[in-house]
Amino acid sequence: CTVALAWPSQKLCSAASCITPLATLHGAAVLTVEGLTSPDGAPHPVAERLAKFNGSQCGFCTPGMVMQLYSTLSNADGGKACAEKELEHCINGNMCRCTGYRPIIECAKSFAADTKVKSQLDPTVEVGPYDAAAADPKVIFPPAQTLTGGMWKRPTTVPEALEAMRAGAQPIAGGTAGGIYPELRPEGAALAGRVLVDLGGVPELKAMTLEGTTLRIGAATTWTAFSEQLRELVASGSAANPAALSLLEQRCSSIAGGQVRNRGTIGGNIALARGRAFISDWVPPLAALGAMIEVYMPGAWAPERHNLLSFVQEQAPCHGLIRSVLLPLPAADVVFRSFRVAKRSRNAHALVNAGISASFSAGKASKVSMVVGAEVAEGRSVMVRLKAFERALEKVKADEVQNALPSVITTLCDKVKSDLSLVFFDVGRDFAEHVVSGFAVKFLAAMFGDCLPKEWRSAEYCLHDMDRSTASAQAFPQPTDLKGPLNKPMTKTTAVDQAMGIAQYTDDMTLPEGALTAAFVVCPEANVVFAGVDACRGNAMALLGEAYHSLVTADDLAESSLNVGEMLGLAVPPMYNASFDNTHYLLLPLGEPSKFAGQPVALLLAKGKDYRKIEHVAYLCSQDLLLERKGPVMIGNLLGGEEVTEPLTCTKTKAIPTATLEKAKAAGGENYIAGRFQKDSQAHFYMEGQSTVVIPDEGGITCYAASQSPDCVQKAICKVTGLVQSQVAVKQRRVGGAFGGKLQVPAVFA
């Protein structure tokens, strides 16, 4: 999904195609992985080397890896201007779900001028920078077209943008918000049918200027451009505190991935923090440094200036236009740190983050500012300033740190807890308080440094930002030399095709004319019985019209269930439940309680290839099901209920002893617990979705299934249809990112 974008007189950059609105690419050339292949069909050096480094297993992520590497290397003369560490981090925004990530990183590092990497799989593979002038395709810019009367406006001045917004247009910049909030995509629920005004063509909103000791950052400035500006300020020697700016720049590199940083904007991030309570990684550090924001409020032609933190803390939505962020460059005596804790050190939004700054002189702090951001519920966050902590830190003296450090830390941590006492944290209060207290201690260590007792000086070190390394070389066991090719290590035969983007997966197949599309109607809750699908059938017919074909239920099937584990020889019950039943209902029968939310109850078949519409109709049918809840469990929206502060965990791997159960019953264990808890459904993530194509073939069928067990697919189809195995051919060229999840379930889909 990574593509390379180019504008005249600008550097090539990568972007995530699935969250890049096409209209924002006005005047750009778009290069996909297929465009890297030379006219004679030879692979690009990046694609070829990745394949020869054994960096392609399932291959589904490989084209994206190739494009991200190419986008980075093409701007560095094939790698001549890159170090290993820079290339190691350049693919942080790409996902790999198999175990092949290390050779991918090794391949990336192999292009660096200082590389020490060698491929033991194929010693003949060339390492070091490639000849970009000879290998890179020539960027061709298509002829420009000016369109009028559409739903997309591209002004070139702020007044033009304000005029469009007054007429009801919705501003849009990088468009990356659609990756988190689907309703904010141009076709999403919040924007569909609205005129959009693209801010990417307004130079004033993309400019960065130094005004005395303040850096003015245009709201449409991308994170990458801002990071480059910080590096230039440090390199120029004009910054009074280059160390603080370097730390701010390093924080930028840990936010999202390069594809998002190249498109996401400073103003857009702040707007999401205000309007959606998004957990911004920018607001805490910028606010801690005293940043201000300029906003054109509705109806105003002149911008208003607001404190950044106060602006994002406002509850009411802002319908204005952010013009710029004003960042005071830190003075020489300022100590600054930015911290974050996330599920991954890169390419993941923070669970808790903070920016802390203070002037430090003569062993004493002043002008302390600590701003913390944290998730509170349902993907929403809160930004708070820790004023009690700030006042306490300003009272700390060097001799206290030297002689009474435990007391100092206890006092500061108590102040942190006091500042956070009114905040409900999604990650749990104890966790959040410990994390933020840790930030406070690390800042104390950074500020007082040499005053700390020796055993405390490593406290400033932040595990989340530690340098990580990979093995220096791939390790392939060398077989006994039998003087022949049979036992020699070799590159996978289709690896180069995968890296070039020409390998076909099941969902790439060209369907025959008249093929039907299938979409599941599912039960939206667990432990409920649905009352028929007659209403669903009528709604589907009305919504799809002539495209409607049929709605299949369990009553239409000769066999309504499968024990896939038994077919695979894996019918072994787990230790904690000896009576576990591995039977899958193909479609949930009428009157049978659902086992999980999302369990299929019917299969909607429709003509044509309008997949989005067919899927949406199936979703609407799922919502229309009449449900009868079974048992004491009530499923519903529990937001606003009493807070459950204790985490619910299950660590027992064996059945509870009968004696324990009898003791519980004797003590009144038959009673139900009065209370509520919330548990989300389990989420399954695959690079390639579950996909199956079935084509009638000479009295039998040919099935193309993205499955790790094609024999199981064949047996399942035969059991349900009554066909013999010789009548069912199952073809599986490759599976994209199964990660173990396409062993049993694909048989049910097929």
KAWOQUI-V490354 format. One record per pair of residues at least 24 apart in sequence whose ideal C-beta (glycine too) atoms are under 8 Angstrom apart, sorted by the first residue. I is the first residue (numbers start at 1). J is the second residue. Records with the same first field share a line. If there is no record, write none. Layout:
BEGIN
I=J ; J
END
This chain:
BEGIN
1=64
2=63 ; 64 ; 65 ; 67 ; 68 ; 71 ; 93 ; 94 ; 259
3=30 ; 31 ; 32 ; 67
4=30 ; 31 ; 67 ; 70 ; 71 ; 74
5=29 ; 30 ; 31 ; 262
6=31 ; 139 ; 141
8=141
11=75
12=71 ; 74 ; 75 ; 139
13=71 ; 224 ; 262
14=67 ; 68 ; 71 ; 72 ; 93 ; 258 ; 259 ; 262
15=259 ; 262 ; 263
16=93 ; 176 ; 179 ; 257 ; 259 ; 260 ; 263
18=179
19=175 ; 176 ; 178 ; 179 ; 185 ; 260 ; 263
20=175 ; 263
21=172 ; 175 ; 178 ; 185 ; 186
23=152 ; 154 ; 186 ; 196 ; 198
24=172 ; 174 ; 175 ; 198 ; 200
26=154 ; 198 ; 200 ; 201
27=141 ; 144
28=141
29=139 ; 140 ; 141 ; 142
31=67 ; 137 ; 139
32=67 ; 501
33=63 ; 64 ; 66 ; 67 ; 500 ; 501
34=500 ; 501 ; 502
35=137
36=66 ; 67 ; 70 ; 137 ; 500
37=500
38=135 ; 137
43=496 ; 499 ; 500
44=70 ; 135 ; 136 ; 500
45=78 ; 130 ; 131 ; 135
46=70 ; 73 ; 111 ; 130 ; 499
47=496 ; 499 ; 500
48=496 ; 499
49=107 ; 110 ; 111 ; 125 ; 126 ; 130
50=104 ; 107 ; 495 ; 499
51=491 ; 492 ; 495 ; 496 ; 498 ; 499
52=119 ; 121 ; 122 ; 125 ; 491 ; 495
53=103 ; 104 ; 106 ; 107 ; 110 ; 119 ; 121 ; 125 ; 474
54=100 ; 103 ; 119 ; 121 ; 474 ; 491 ; 492 ; 495
55=100 ; 103 ; 104 ; 106 ; 107 ; 495 ; 499
56=100 ; 492 ; 495 ; 498 ; 499
57=98 ; 99 ; 100 ; 492
58=97 ; 98 ; 687 ; 688 ; 734 ; 735 ; 736 ; 737 ; 738
59=494 ; 495 ; 498 ; 499 ; 503 ; 734 ; 736
60=97 ; 505 ; 687 ; 688 ; 736 ; 737
61=94 ; 95 ; 96 ; 97 ; 687 ; 737
62=498 ; 499
63=498 ; 499 ; 500 ; 501
64=94
65=91 ; 94 ; 96 ; 104
66=499 ; 501
68=93 ; 94 ; 258 ; 259
69=107 ; 108 ; 111
70=136
71=258
72=258
73=111 ; 129 ; 130 ; 132
74=132 ; 136
76=129
77=129 ; 132
78=111 ; 129 ; 130 ; 131 ; 132 ; 135 ; 136
79=111 ; 112 ; 113 ; 128 ; 129 ; 130
80=113 ; 129
81=113
82=111 ; 112 ; 113 ; 129
83=112 ; 113 ; 114
84=109 ; 112 ; 114 ; 115 ; 116 ; 117
85=467
86=112
87=111 ; 112
88=470
89=253 ; 346
90=258
91=257
92=257 ; 258 ; 346 ; 347
93=256 ; 257 ; 258 ; 259 ; 260 ; 261 ; 346 ; 347
94=257 ; 259
95=687
97=685 ; 686 ; 687 ; 737 ; 739
98=737 ; 739
102=470 ; 471 ; 474
103=474
105=470
106=470 ; 471 ; 473 ; 474
109=470
116=472
117=472 ; 473
118=473
119=474
120=473 ; 474 ; 475 ; 476 ; 489
121=474 ; 476 ; 489 ; 490 ; 491
122=489 ; 490 ; 491
151=193 ; 194 ; 195 ; 196
152=195 ; 196 ; 198
153=195 ; 196 ; 197 ; 198
154=197 ; 198 ; 200 ; 201
155=197 ; 198 ; 199 ; 201 ; 202
156=201 ; 202 ; 203
157=202 ; 204
158=202 ; 204 ; 205 ; 296 ; 321 ; 323
159=301
160=202
161=197 ; 199 ; 202 ; 205 ; 321
162=296 ; 301 ; 321
164=195 ; 197
165=197 ; 298 ; 319 ; 321
166=298 ; 299
167=195
168=194 ; 195
169=194 ; 195 ; 196 ; 197
170=194 ; 195 ; 196 ; 197
171=196 ; 197 ; 199 ; 321
172=196 ; 197 ; 198 ; 199
173=198 ; 199 ; 200 ; 219 ; 220 ; 265 ; 267 ; 268
174=200 ; 222 ; 263 ; 264 ; 265 ; 268
175=263
176=256 ; 260 ; 263 ; 264 ; 268
177=268 ; 272 ; 276
179=260
180=278 ; 379
181=276
199=267 ; 321
204=323
205=267 ; 323 ; 324
210=238
213=240 ; 328 ; 329 ; 331
214=326 ; 327 ; 328 ; 329
215=326 ; 327 ; 329
216=324 ; 325 ; 326 ; 327
217=266 ; 324 ; 325 ; 326 ; 327
218=266 ; 267 ; 323 ; 324
219=265 ; 266 ; 267 ; 268 ; 270 ; 321 ; 322 ; 323 ; 324 ; 325
220=265 ; 267
221=265 ; 266 ; 267
222=261 ; 262 ; 263 ; 264 ; 265 ; 266
223=252 ; 255 ; 256 ; 260 ; 261 ; 262 ; 264 ; 265 ; 266 ; 269 ; 282
224=258 ; 261 ; 262
226=252 ; 266
227=252 ; 253 ; 261
233=329
239=329
240=329 ; 330 ; 331 ; 332
241=329 ; 330 ; 331 ; 332 ; 334 ; 336
244=289 ; 330 ; 334 ; 335 ; 336 ; 357
245=329 ; 330
247=336 ; 337 ; 338
248=285 ; 289 ; 336 ; 338
250=465
251=281 ; 285 ; 338 ; 340
254=281 ; 340 ; 345 ; 346 ; 465
255=281 ; 282
256=347 ; 349
257=346 ; 347
266=325
267=322 ; 324 ; 325
270=308 ; 311 ; 312 ; 322 ; 325
271=318 ; 322
273=312 ; 381 ; 383
274=311 ; 312 ; 314 ; 317 ; 318
275=317 ; 318
276=380
277=376 ; 380 ; 381 ; 382
278=379 ; 380 ; 381
279=349 ; 350 ; 351 ; 353 ; 373 ; 374 ; 375 ; 379 ; 381
280=312 ; 373 ; 381 ; 383
281=340 ; 349 ; 350 ; 353 ; 373
283=308 ; 309 ; 312 ; 371 ; 373 ; 383
284=338 ; 353 ; 354 ; 355 ; 371 ; 372 ; 373 ; 383
285=336 ; 338 ; 355 ; 371
286=325 ; 327 ; 355
287=312 ; 355 ; 369 ; 371 ; 383 ; 385
288=336 ; 338 ; 354 ; 355 ; 356 ; 357 ; 369 ; 370 ; 371
289=327 ; 328 ; 330 ; 336 ; 355 ; 357 ; 369
290=328 ; 357 ; 369
291=325 ; 326 ; 327 ; 328
292=325 ; 326
293=322 ; 324 ; 325 ; 326
294=322 ; 323 ; 324 ; 325 ; 326
295=320 ; 321 ; 322 ; 323
296=320 ; 321 ; 322 ; 323
309=371 ; 383 ; 385
312=383
313=383
330=357
331=359
333=359 ; 360 ; 361
334=358 ; 359 ; 360
335=359 ; 360 ; 365 ; 443 ; 446 ; 447
337=439 ; 442 ; 443 ; 446
339=439 ; 442 ; 462 ; 464
340=464
341=435 ; 464
342=464
345=464 ; 465 ; 466 ; 468
351=375 ; 426 ; 427 ; 435
352=425 ; 427 ; 432 ; 435 ; 436
354=436 ; 439
356=439 ; 440 ; 443
358=393 ; 394 ; 443 ; 447
360=447
363=397 ; 398 ; 399 ; 448 ; 451
364=394 ; 396 ; 397 ; 398
365=393 ; 394 ; 396 ; 447
366=394
368=393 ; 394
370=439 ; 440 ; 443
372=420 ; 436 ; 439
374=423 ; 425 ; 426 ; 427 ; 432 ; 436
375=425 ; 426 ; 427
376=423 ; 424 ; 425 ; 426
377=424 ; 426 ; 639
378=639
382=423
384=419 ; 420 ; 423
385=419
386=415 ; 416 ; 419 ; 420 ; 436
387=419
388=415 ; 418 ; 419
389=415 ; 416 ; 419 ; 440
391=415
393=440 ; 444
396=444
398=448 ; 451
401=444 ; 448 ; 451 ; 452
402=451 ; 452 ; 453
405=452 ; 453 ; 456
408=444
409=441 ; 444
412=437 ; 440 ; 441 ; 444
413=437 ; 440 ; 441
416=440
424=643
428=645 ; 647
429=645
494=734
498=734
503=733 ; 734
504=733
505=688 ; 691 ; 706 ; 733 ; 734 ; 735 ; 736
506=688 ; 691 ; 692 ; 693 ; 704 ; 705 ; 706 ; 732 ; 733
507=688 ; 689 ; 691 ; 706
509=693 ; 704
511=609 ; 693
512=695
514=607
515=609 ; 693 ; 695
516=549 ; 605 ; 606 ; 607
517=605 ; 606 ; 607 ; 608 ; 609 ; 611 ; 614
518=603 ; 604 ; 605
519=603 ; 604 ; 606 ; 614 ; 615 ; 617 ; 618
520=600 ; 602 ; 603 ; 604 ; 618
521=551 ; 600 ; 601 ; 602 ; 603 ; 604 ; 618 ; 621 ; 622 ; 625
522=598 ; 599 ; 600 ; 601 ; 618 ; 622
523=588 ; 594 ; 597 ; 598 ; 599 ; 600 ; 601 ; 622 ; 625 ; 627
524=597 ; 598 ; 622 ; 623 ; 625 ; 627
525=594 ; 597 ; 627 ; 629 ; 635
526=594 ; 595 ; 596 ; 597 ; 599 ; 633 ; 635
527=593 ; 594 ; 629 ; 630 ; 631 ; 633 ; 635
528=593 ; 594 ; 627 ; 628 ; 629 ; 630 ; 635
529=590 ; 591 ; 592 ; 593 ; 594 ; 627 ; 628 ; 630
530=588 ; 590 ; 594 ; 601 ; 625 ; 626 ; 627 ; 628
531=625 ; 626 ; 627 ; 628
532=590 ; 626
533=601 ; 602 ; 621 ; 625
535=624 ; 626
536=602 ; 621 ; 624 ; 625
539=617 ; 620 ; 621 ; 624
540=604 ; 606 ; 617 ; 618 ; 621
543=617 ; 620
544=606 ; 613 ; 614 ; 617
546=607
547=606 ; 607 ; 608 ; 610 ; 614
548=606 ; 607
549=605 ; 606 ; 607
550=605
551=602 ; 603 ; 604 ; 605
552=587 ; 602 ; 603 ; 605
553=587 ; 590 ; 601 ; 602 ; 603
554=585 ; 586 ; 587 ; 588 ; 589 ; 590 ; 601
555=589 ; 590
557=586 ; 587 ; 720
558=720 ; 721 ; 722
559=586 ; 719 ; 720
560=585 ; 586 ; 587 ; 589
561=585 ; 586
562=586 ; 716 ; 719 ; 720 ; 747 ; 748
564=712 ; 716 ; 744 ; 745 ; 747 ; 748
565=744
567=712 ; 715 ; 716 ; 747
568=709 ; 712 ; 743 ; 744
570=744
575=653 ; 654 ; 655
576=652 ; 653 ; 654 ; 655
577=655
578=655
584=744 ; 745 ; 748
586=720 ; 748
593=630
596=681 ; 682
597=681
598=681
601=625
632=672
638=676 ; 677 ; 678
641=676
642=675 ; 676
644=675 ; 676 ; 677 ; 678
648=677 ; 679
684=741
686=736 ; 737 ; 738 ; 739 ; 741 ; 742
687=736 ; 737
688=735 ; 736 ; 737 ; 738
690=742 ; 745 ; 746 ; 749
692=746 ; 749 ; 750
694=750
697=729
699=727
700=726 ; 727 ; 728 ; 729
701=727 ; 728 ; 729
702=729 ; 730 ; 731
703=728 ; 729 ; 730 ; 731 ; 750
704=730 ; 731 ; 732
705=730 ; 731 ; 732 ; 746 ; 749 ; 750
706=732 ; 735 ; 736 ; 738 ; 742 ; 746
707=732 ; 735 ; 742 ; 743 ; 746 ; 747 ; 750
708=735 ; 738 ; 740 ; 742 ; 743 ; 746
709=742 ; 743 ; 744 ; 746 ; 747
712=743 ; 744 ; 746 ; 747
713=746 ; 747 ; 750
715=747
716=747 ; 748 ; 750
717=750
END
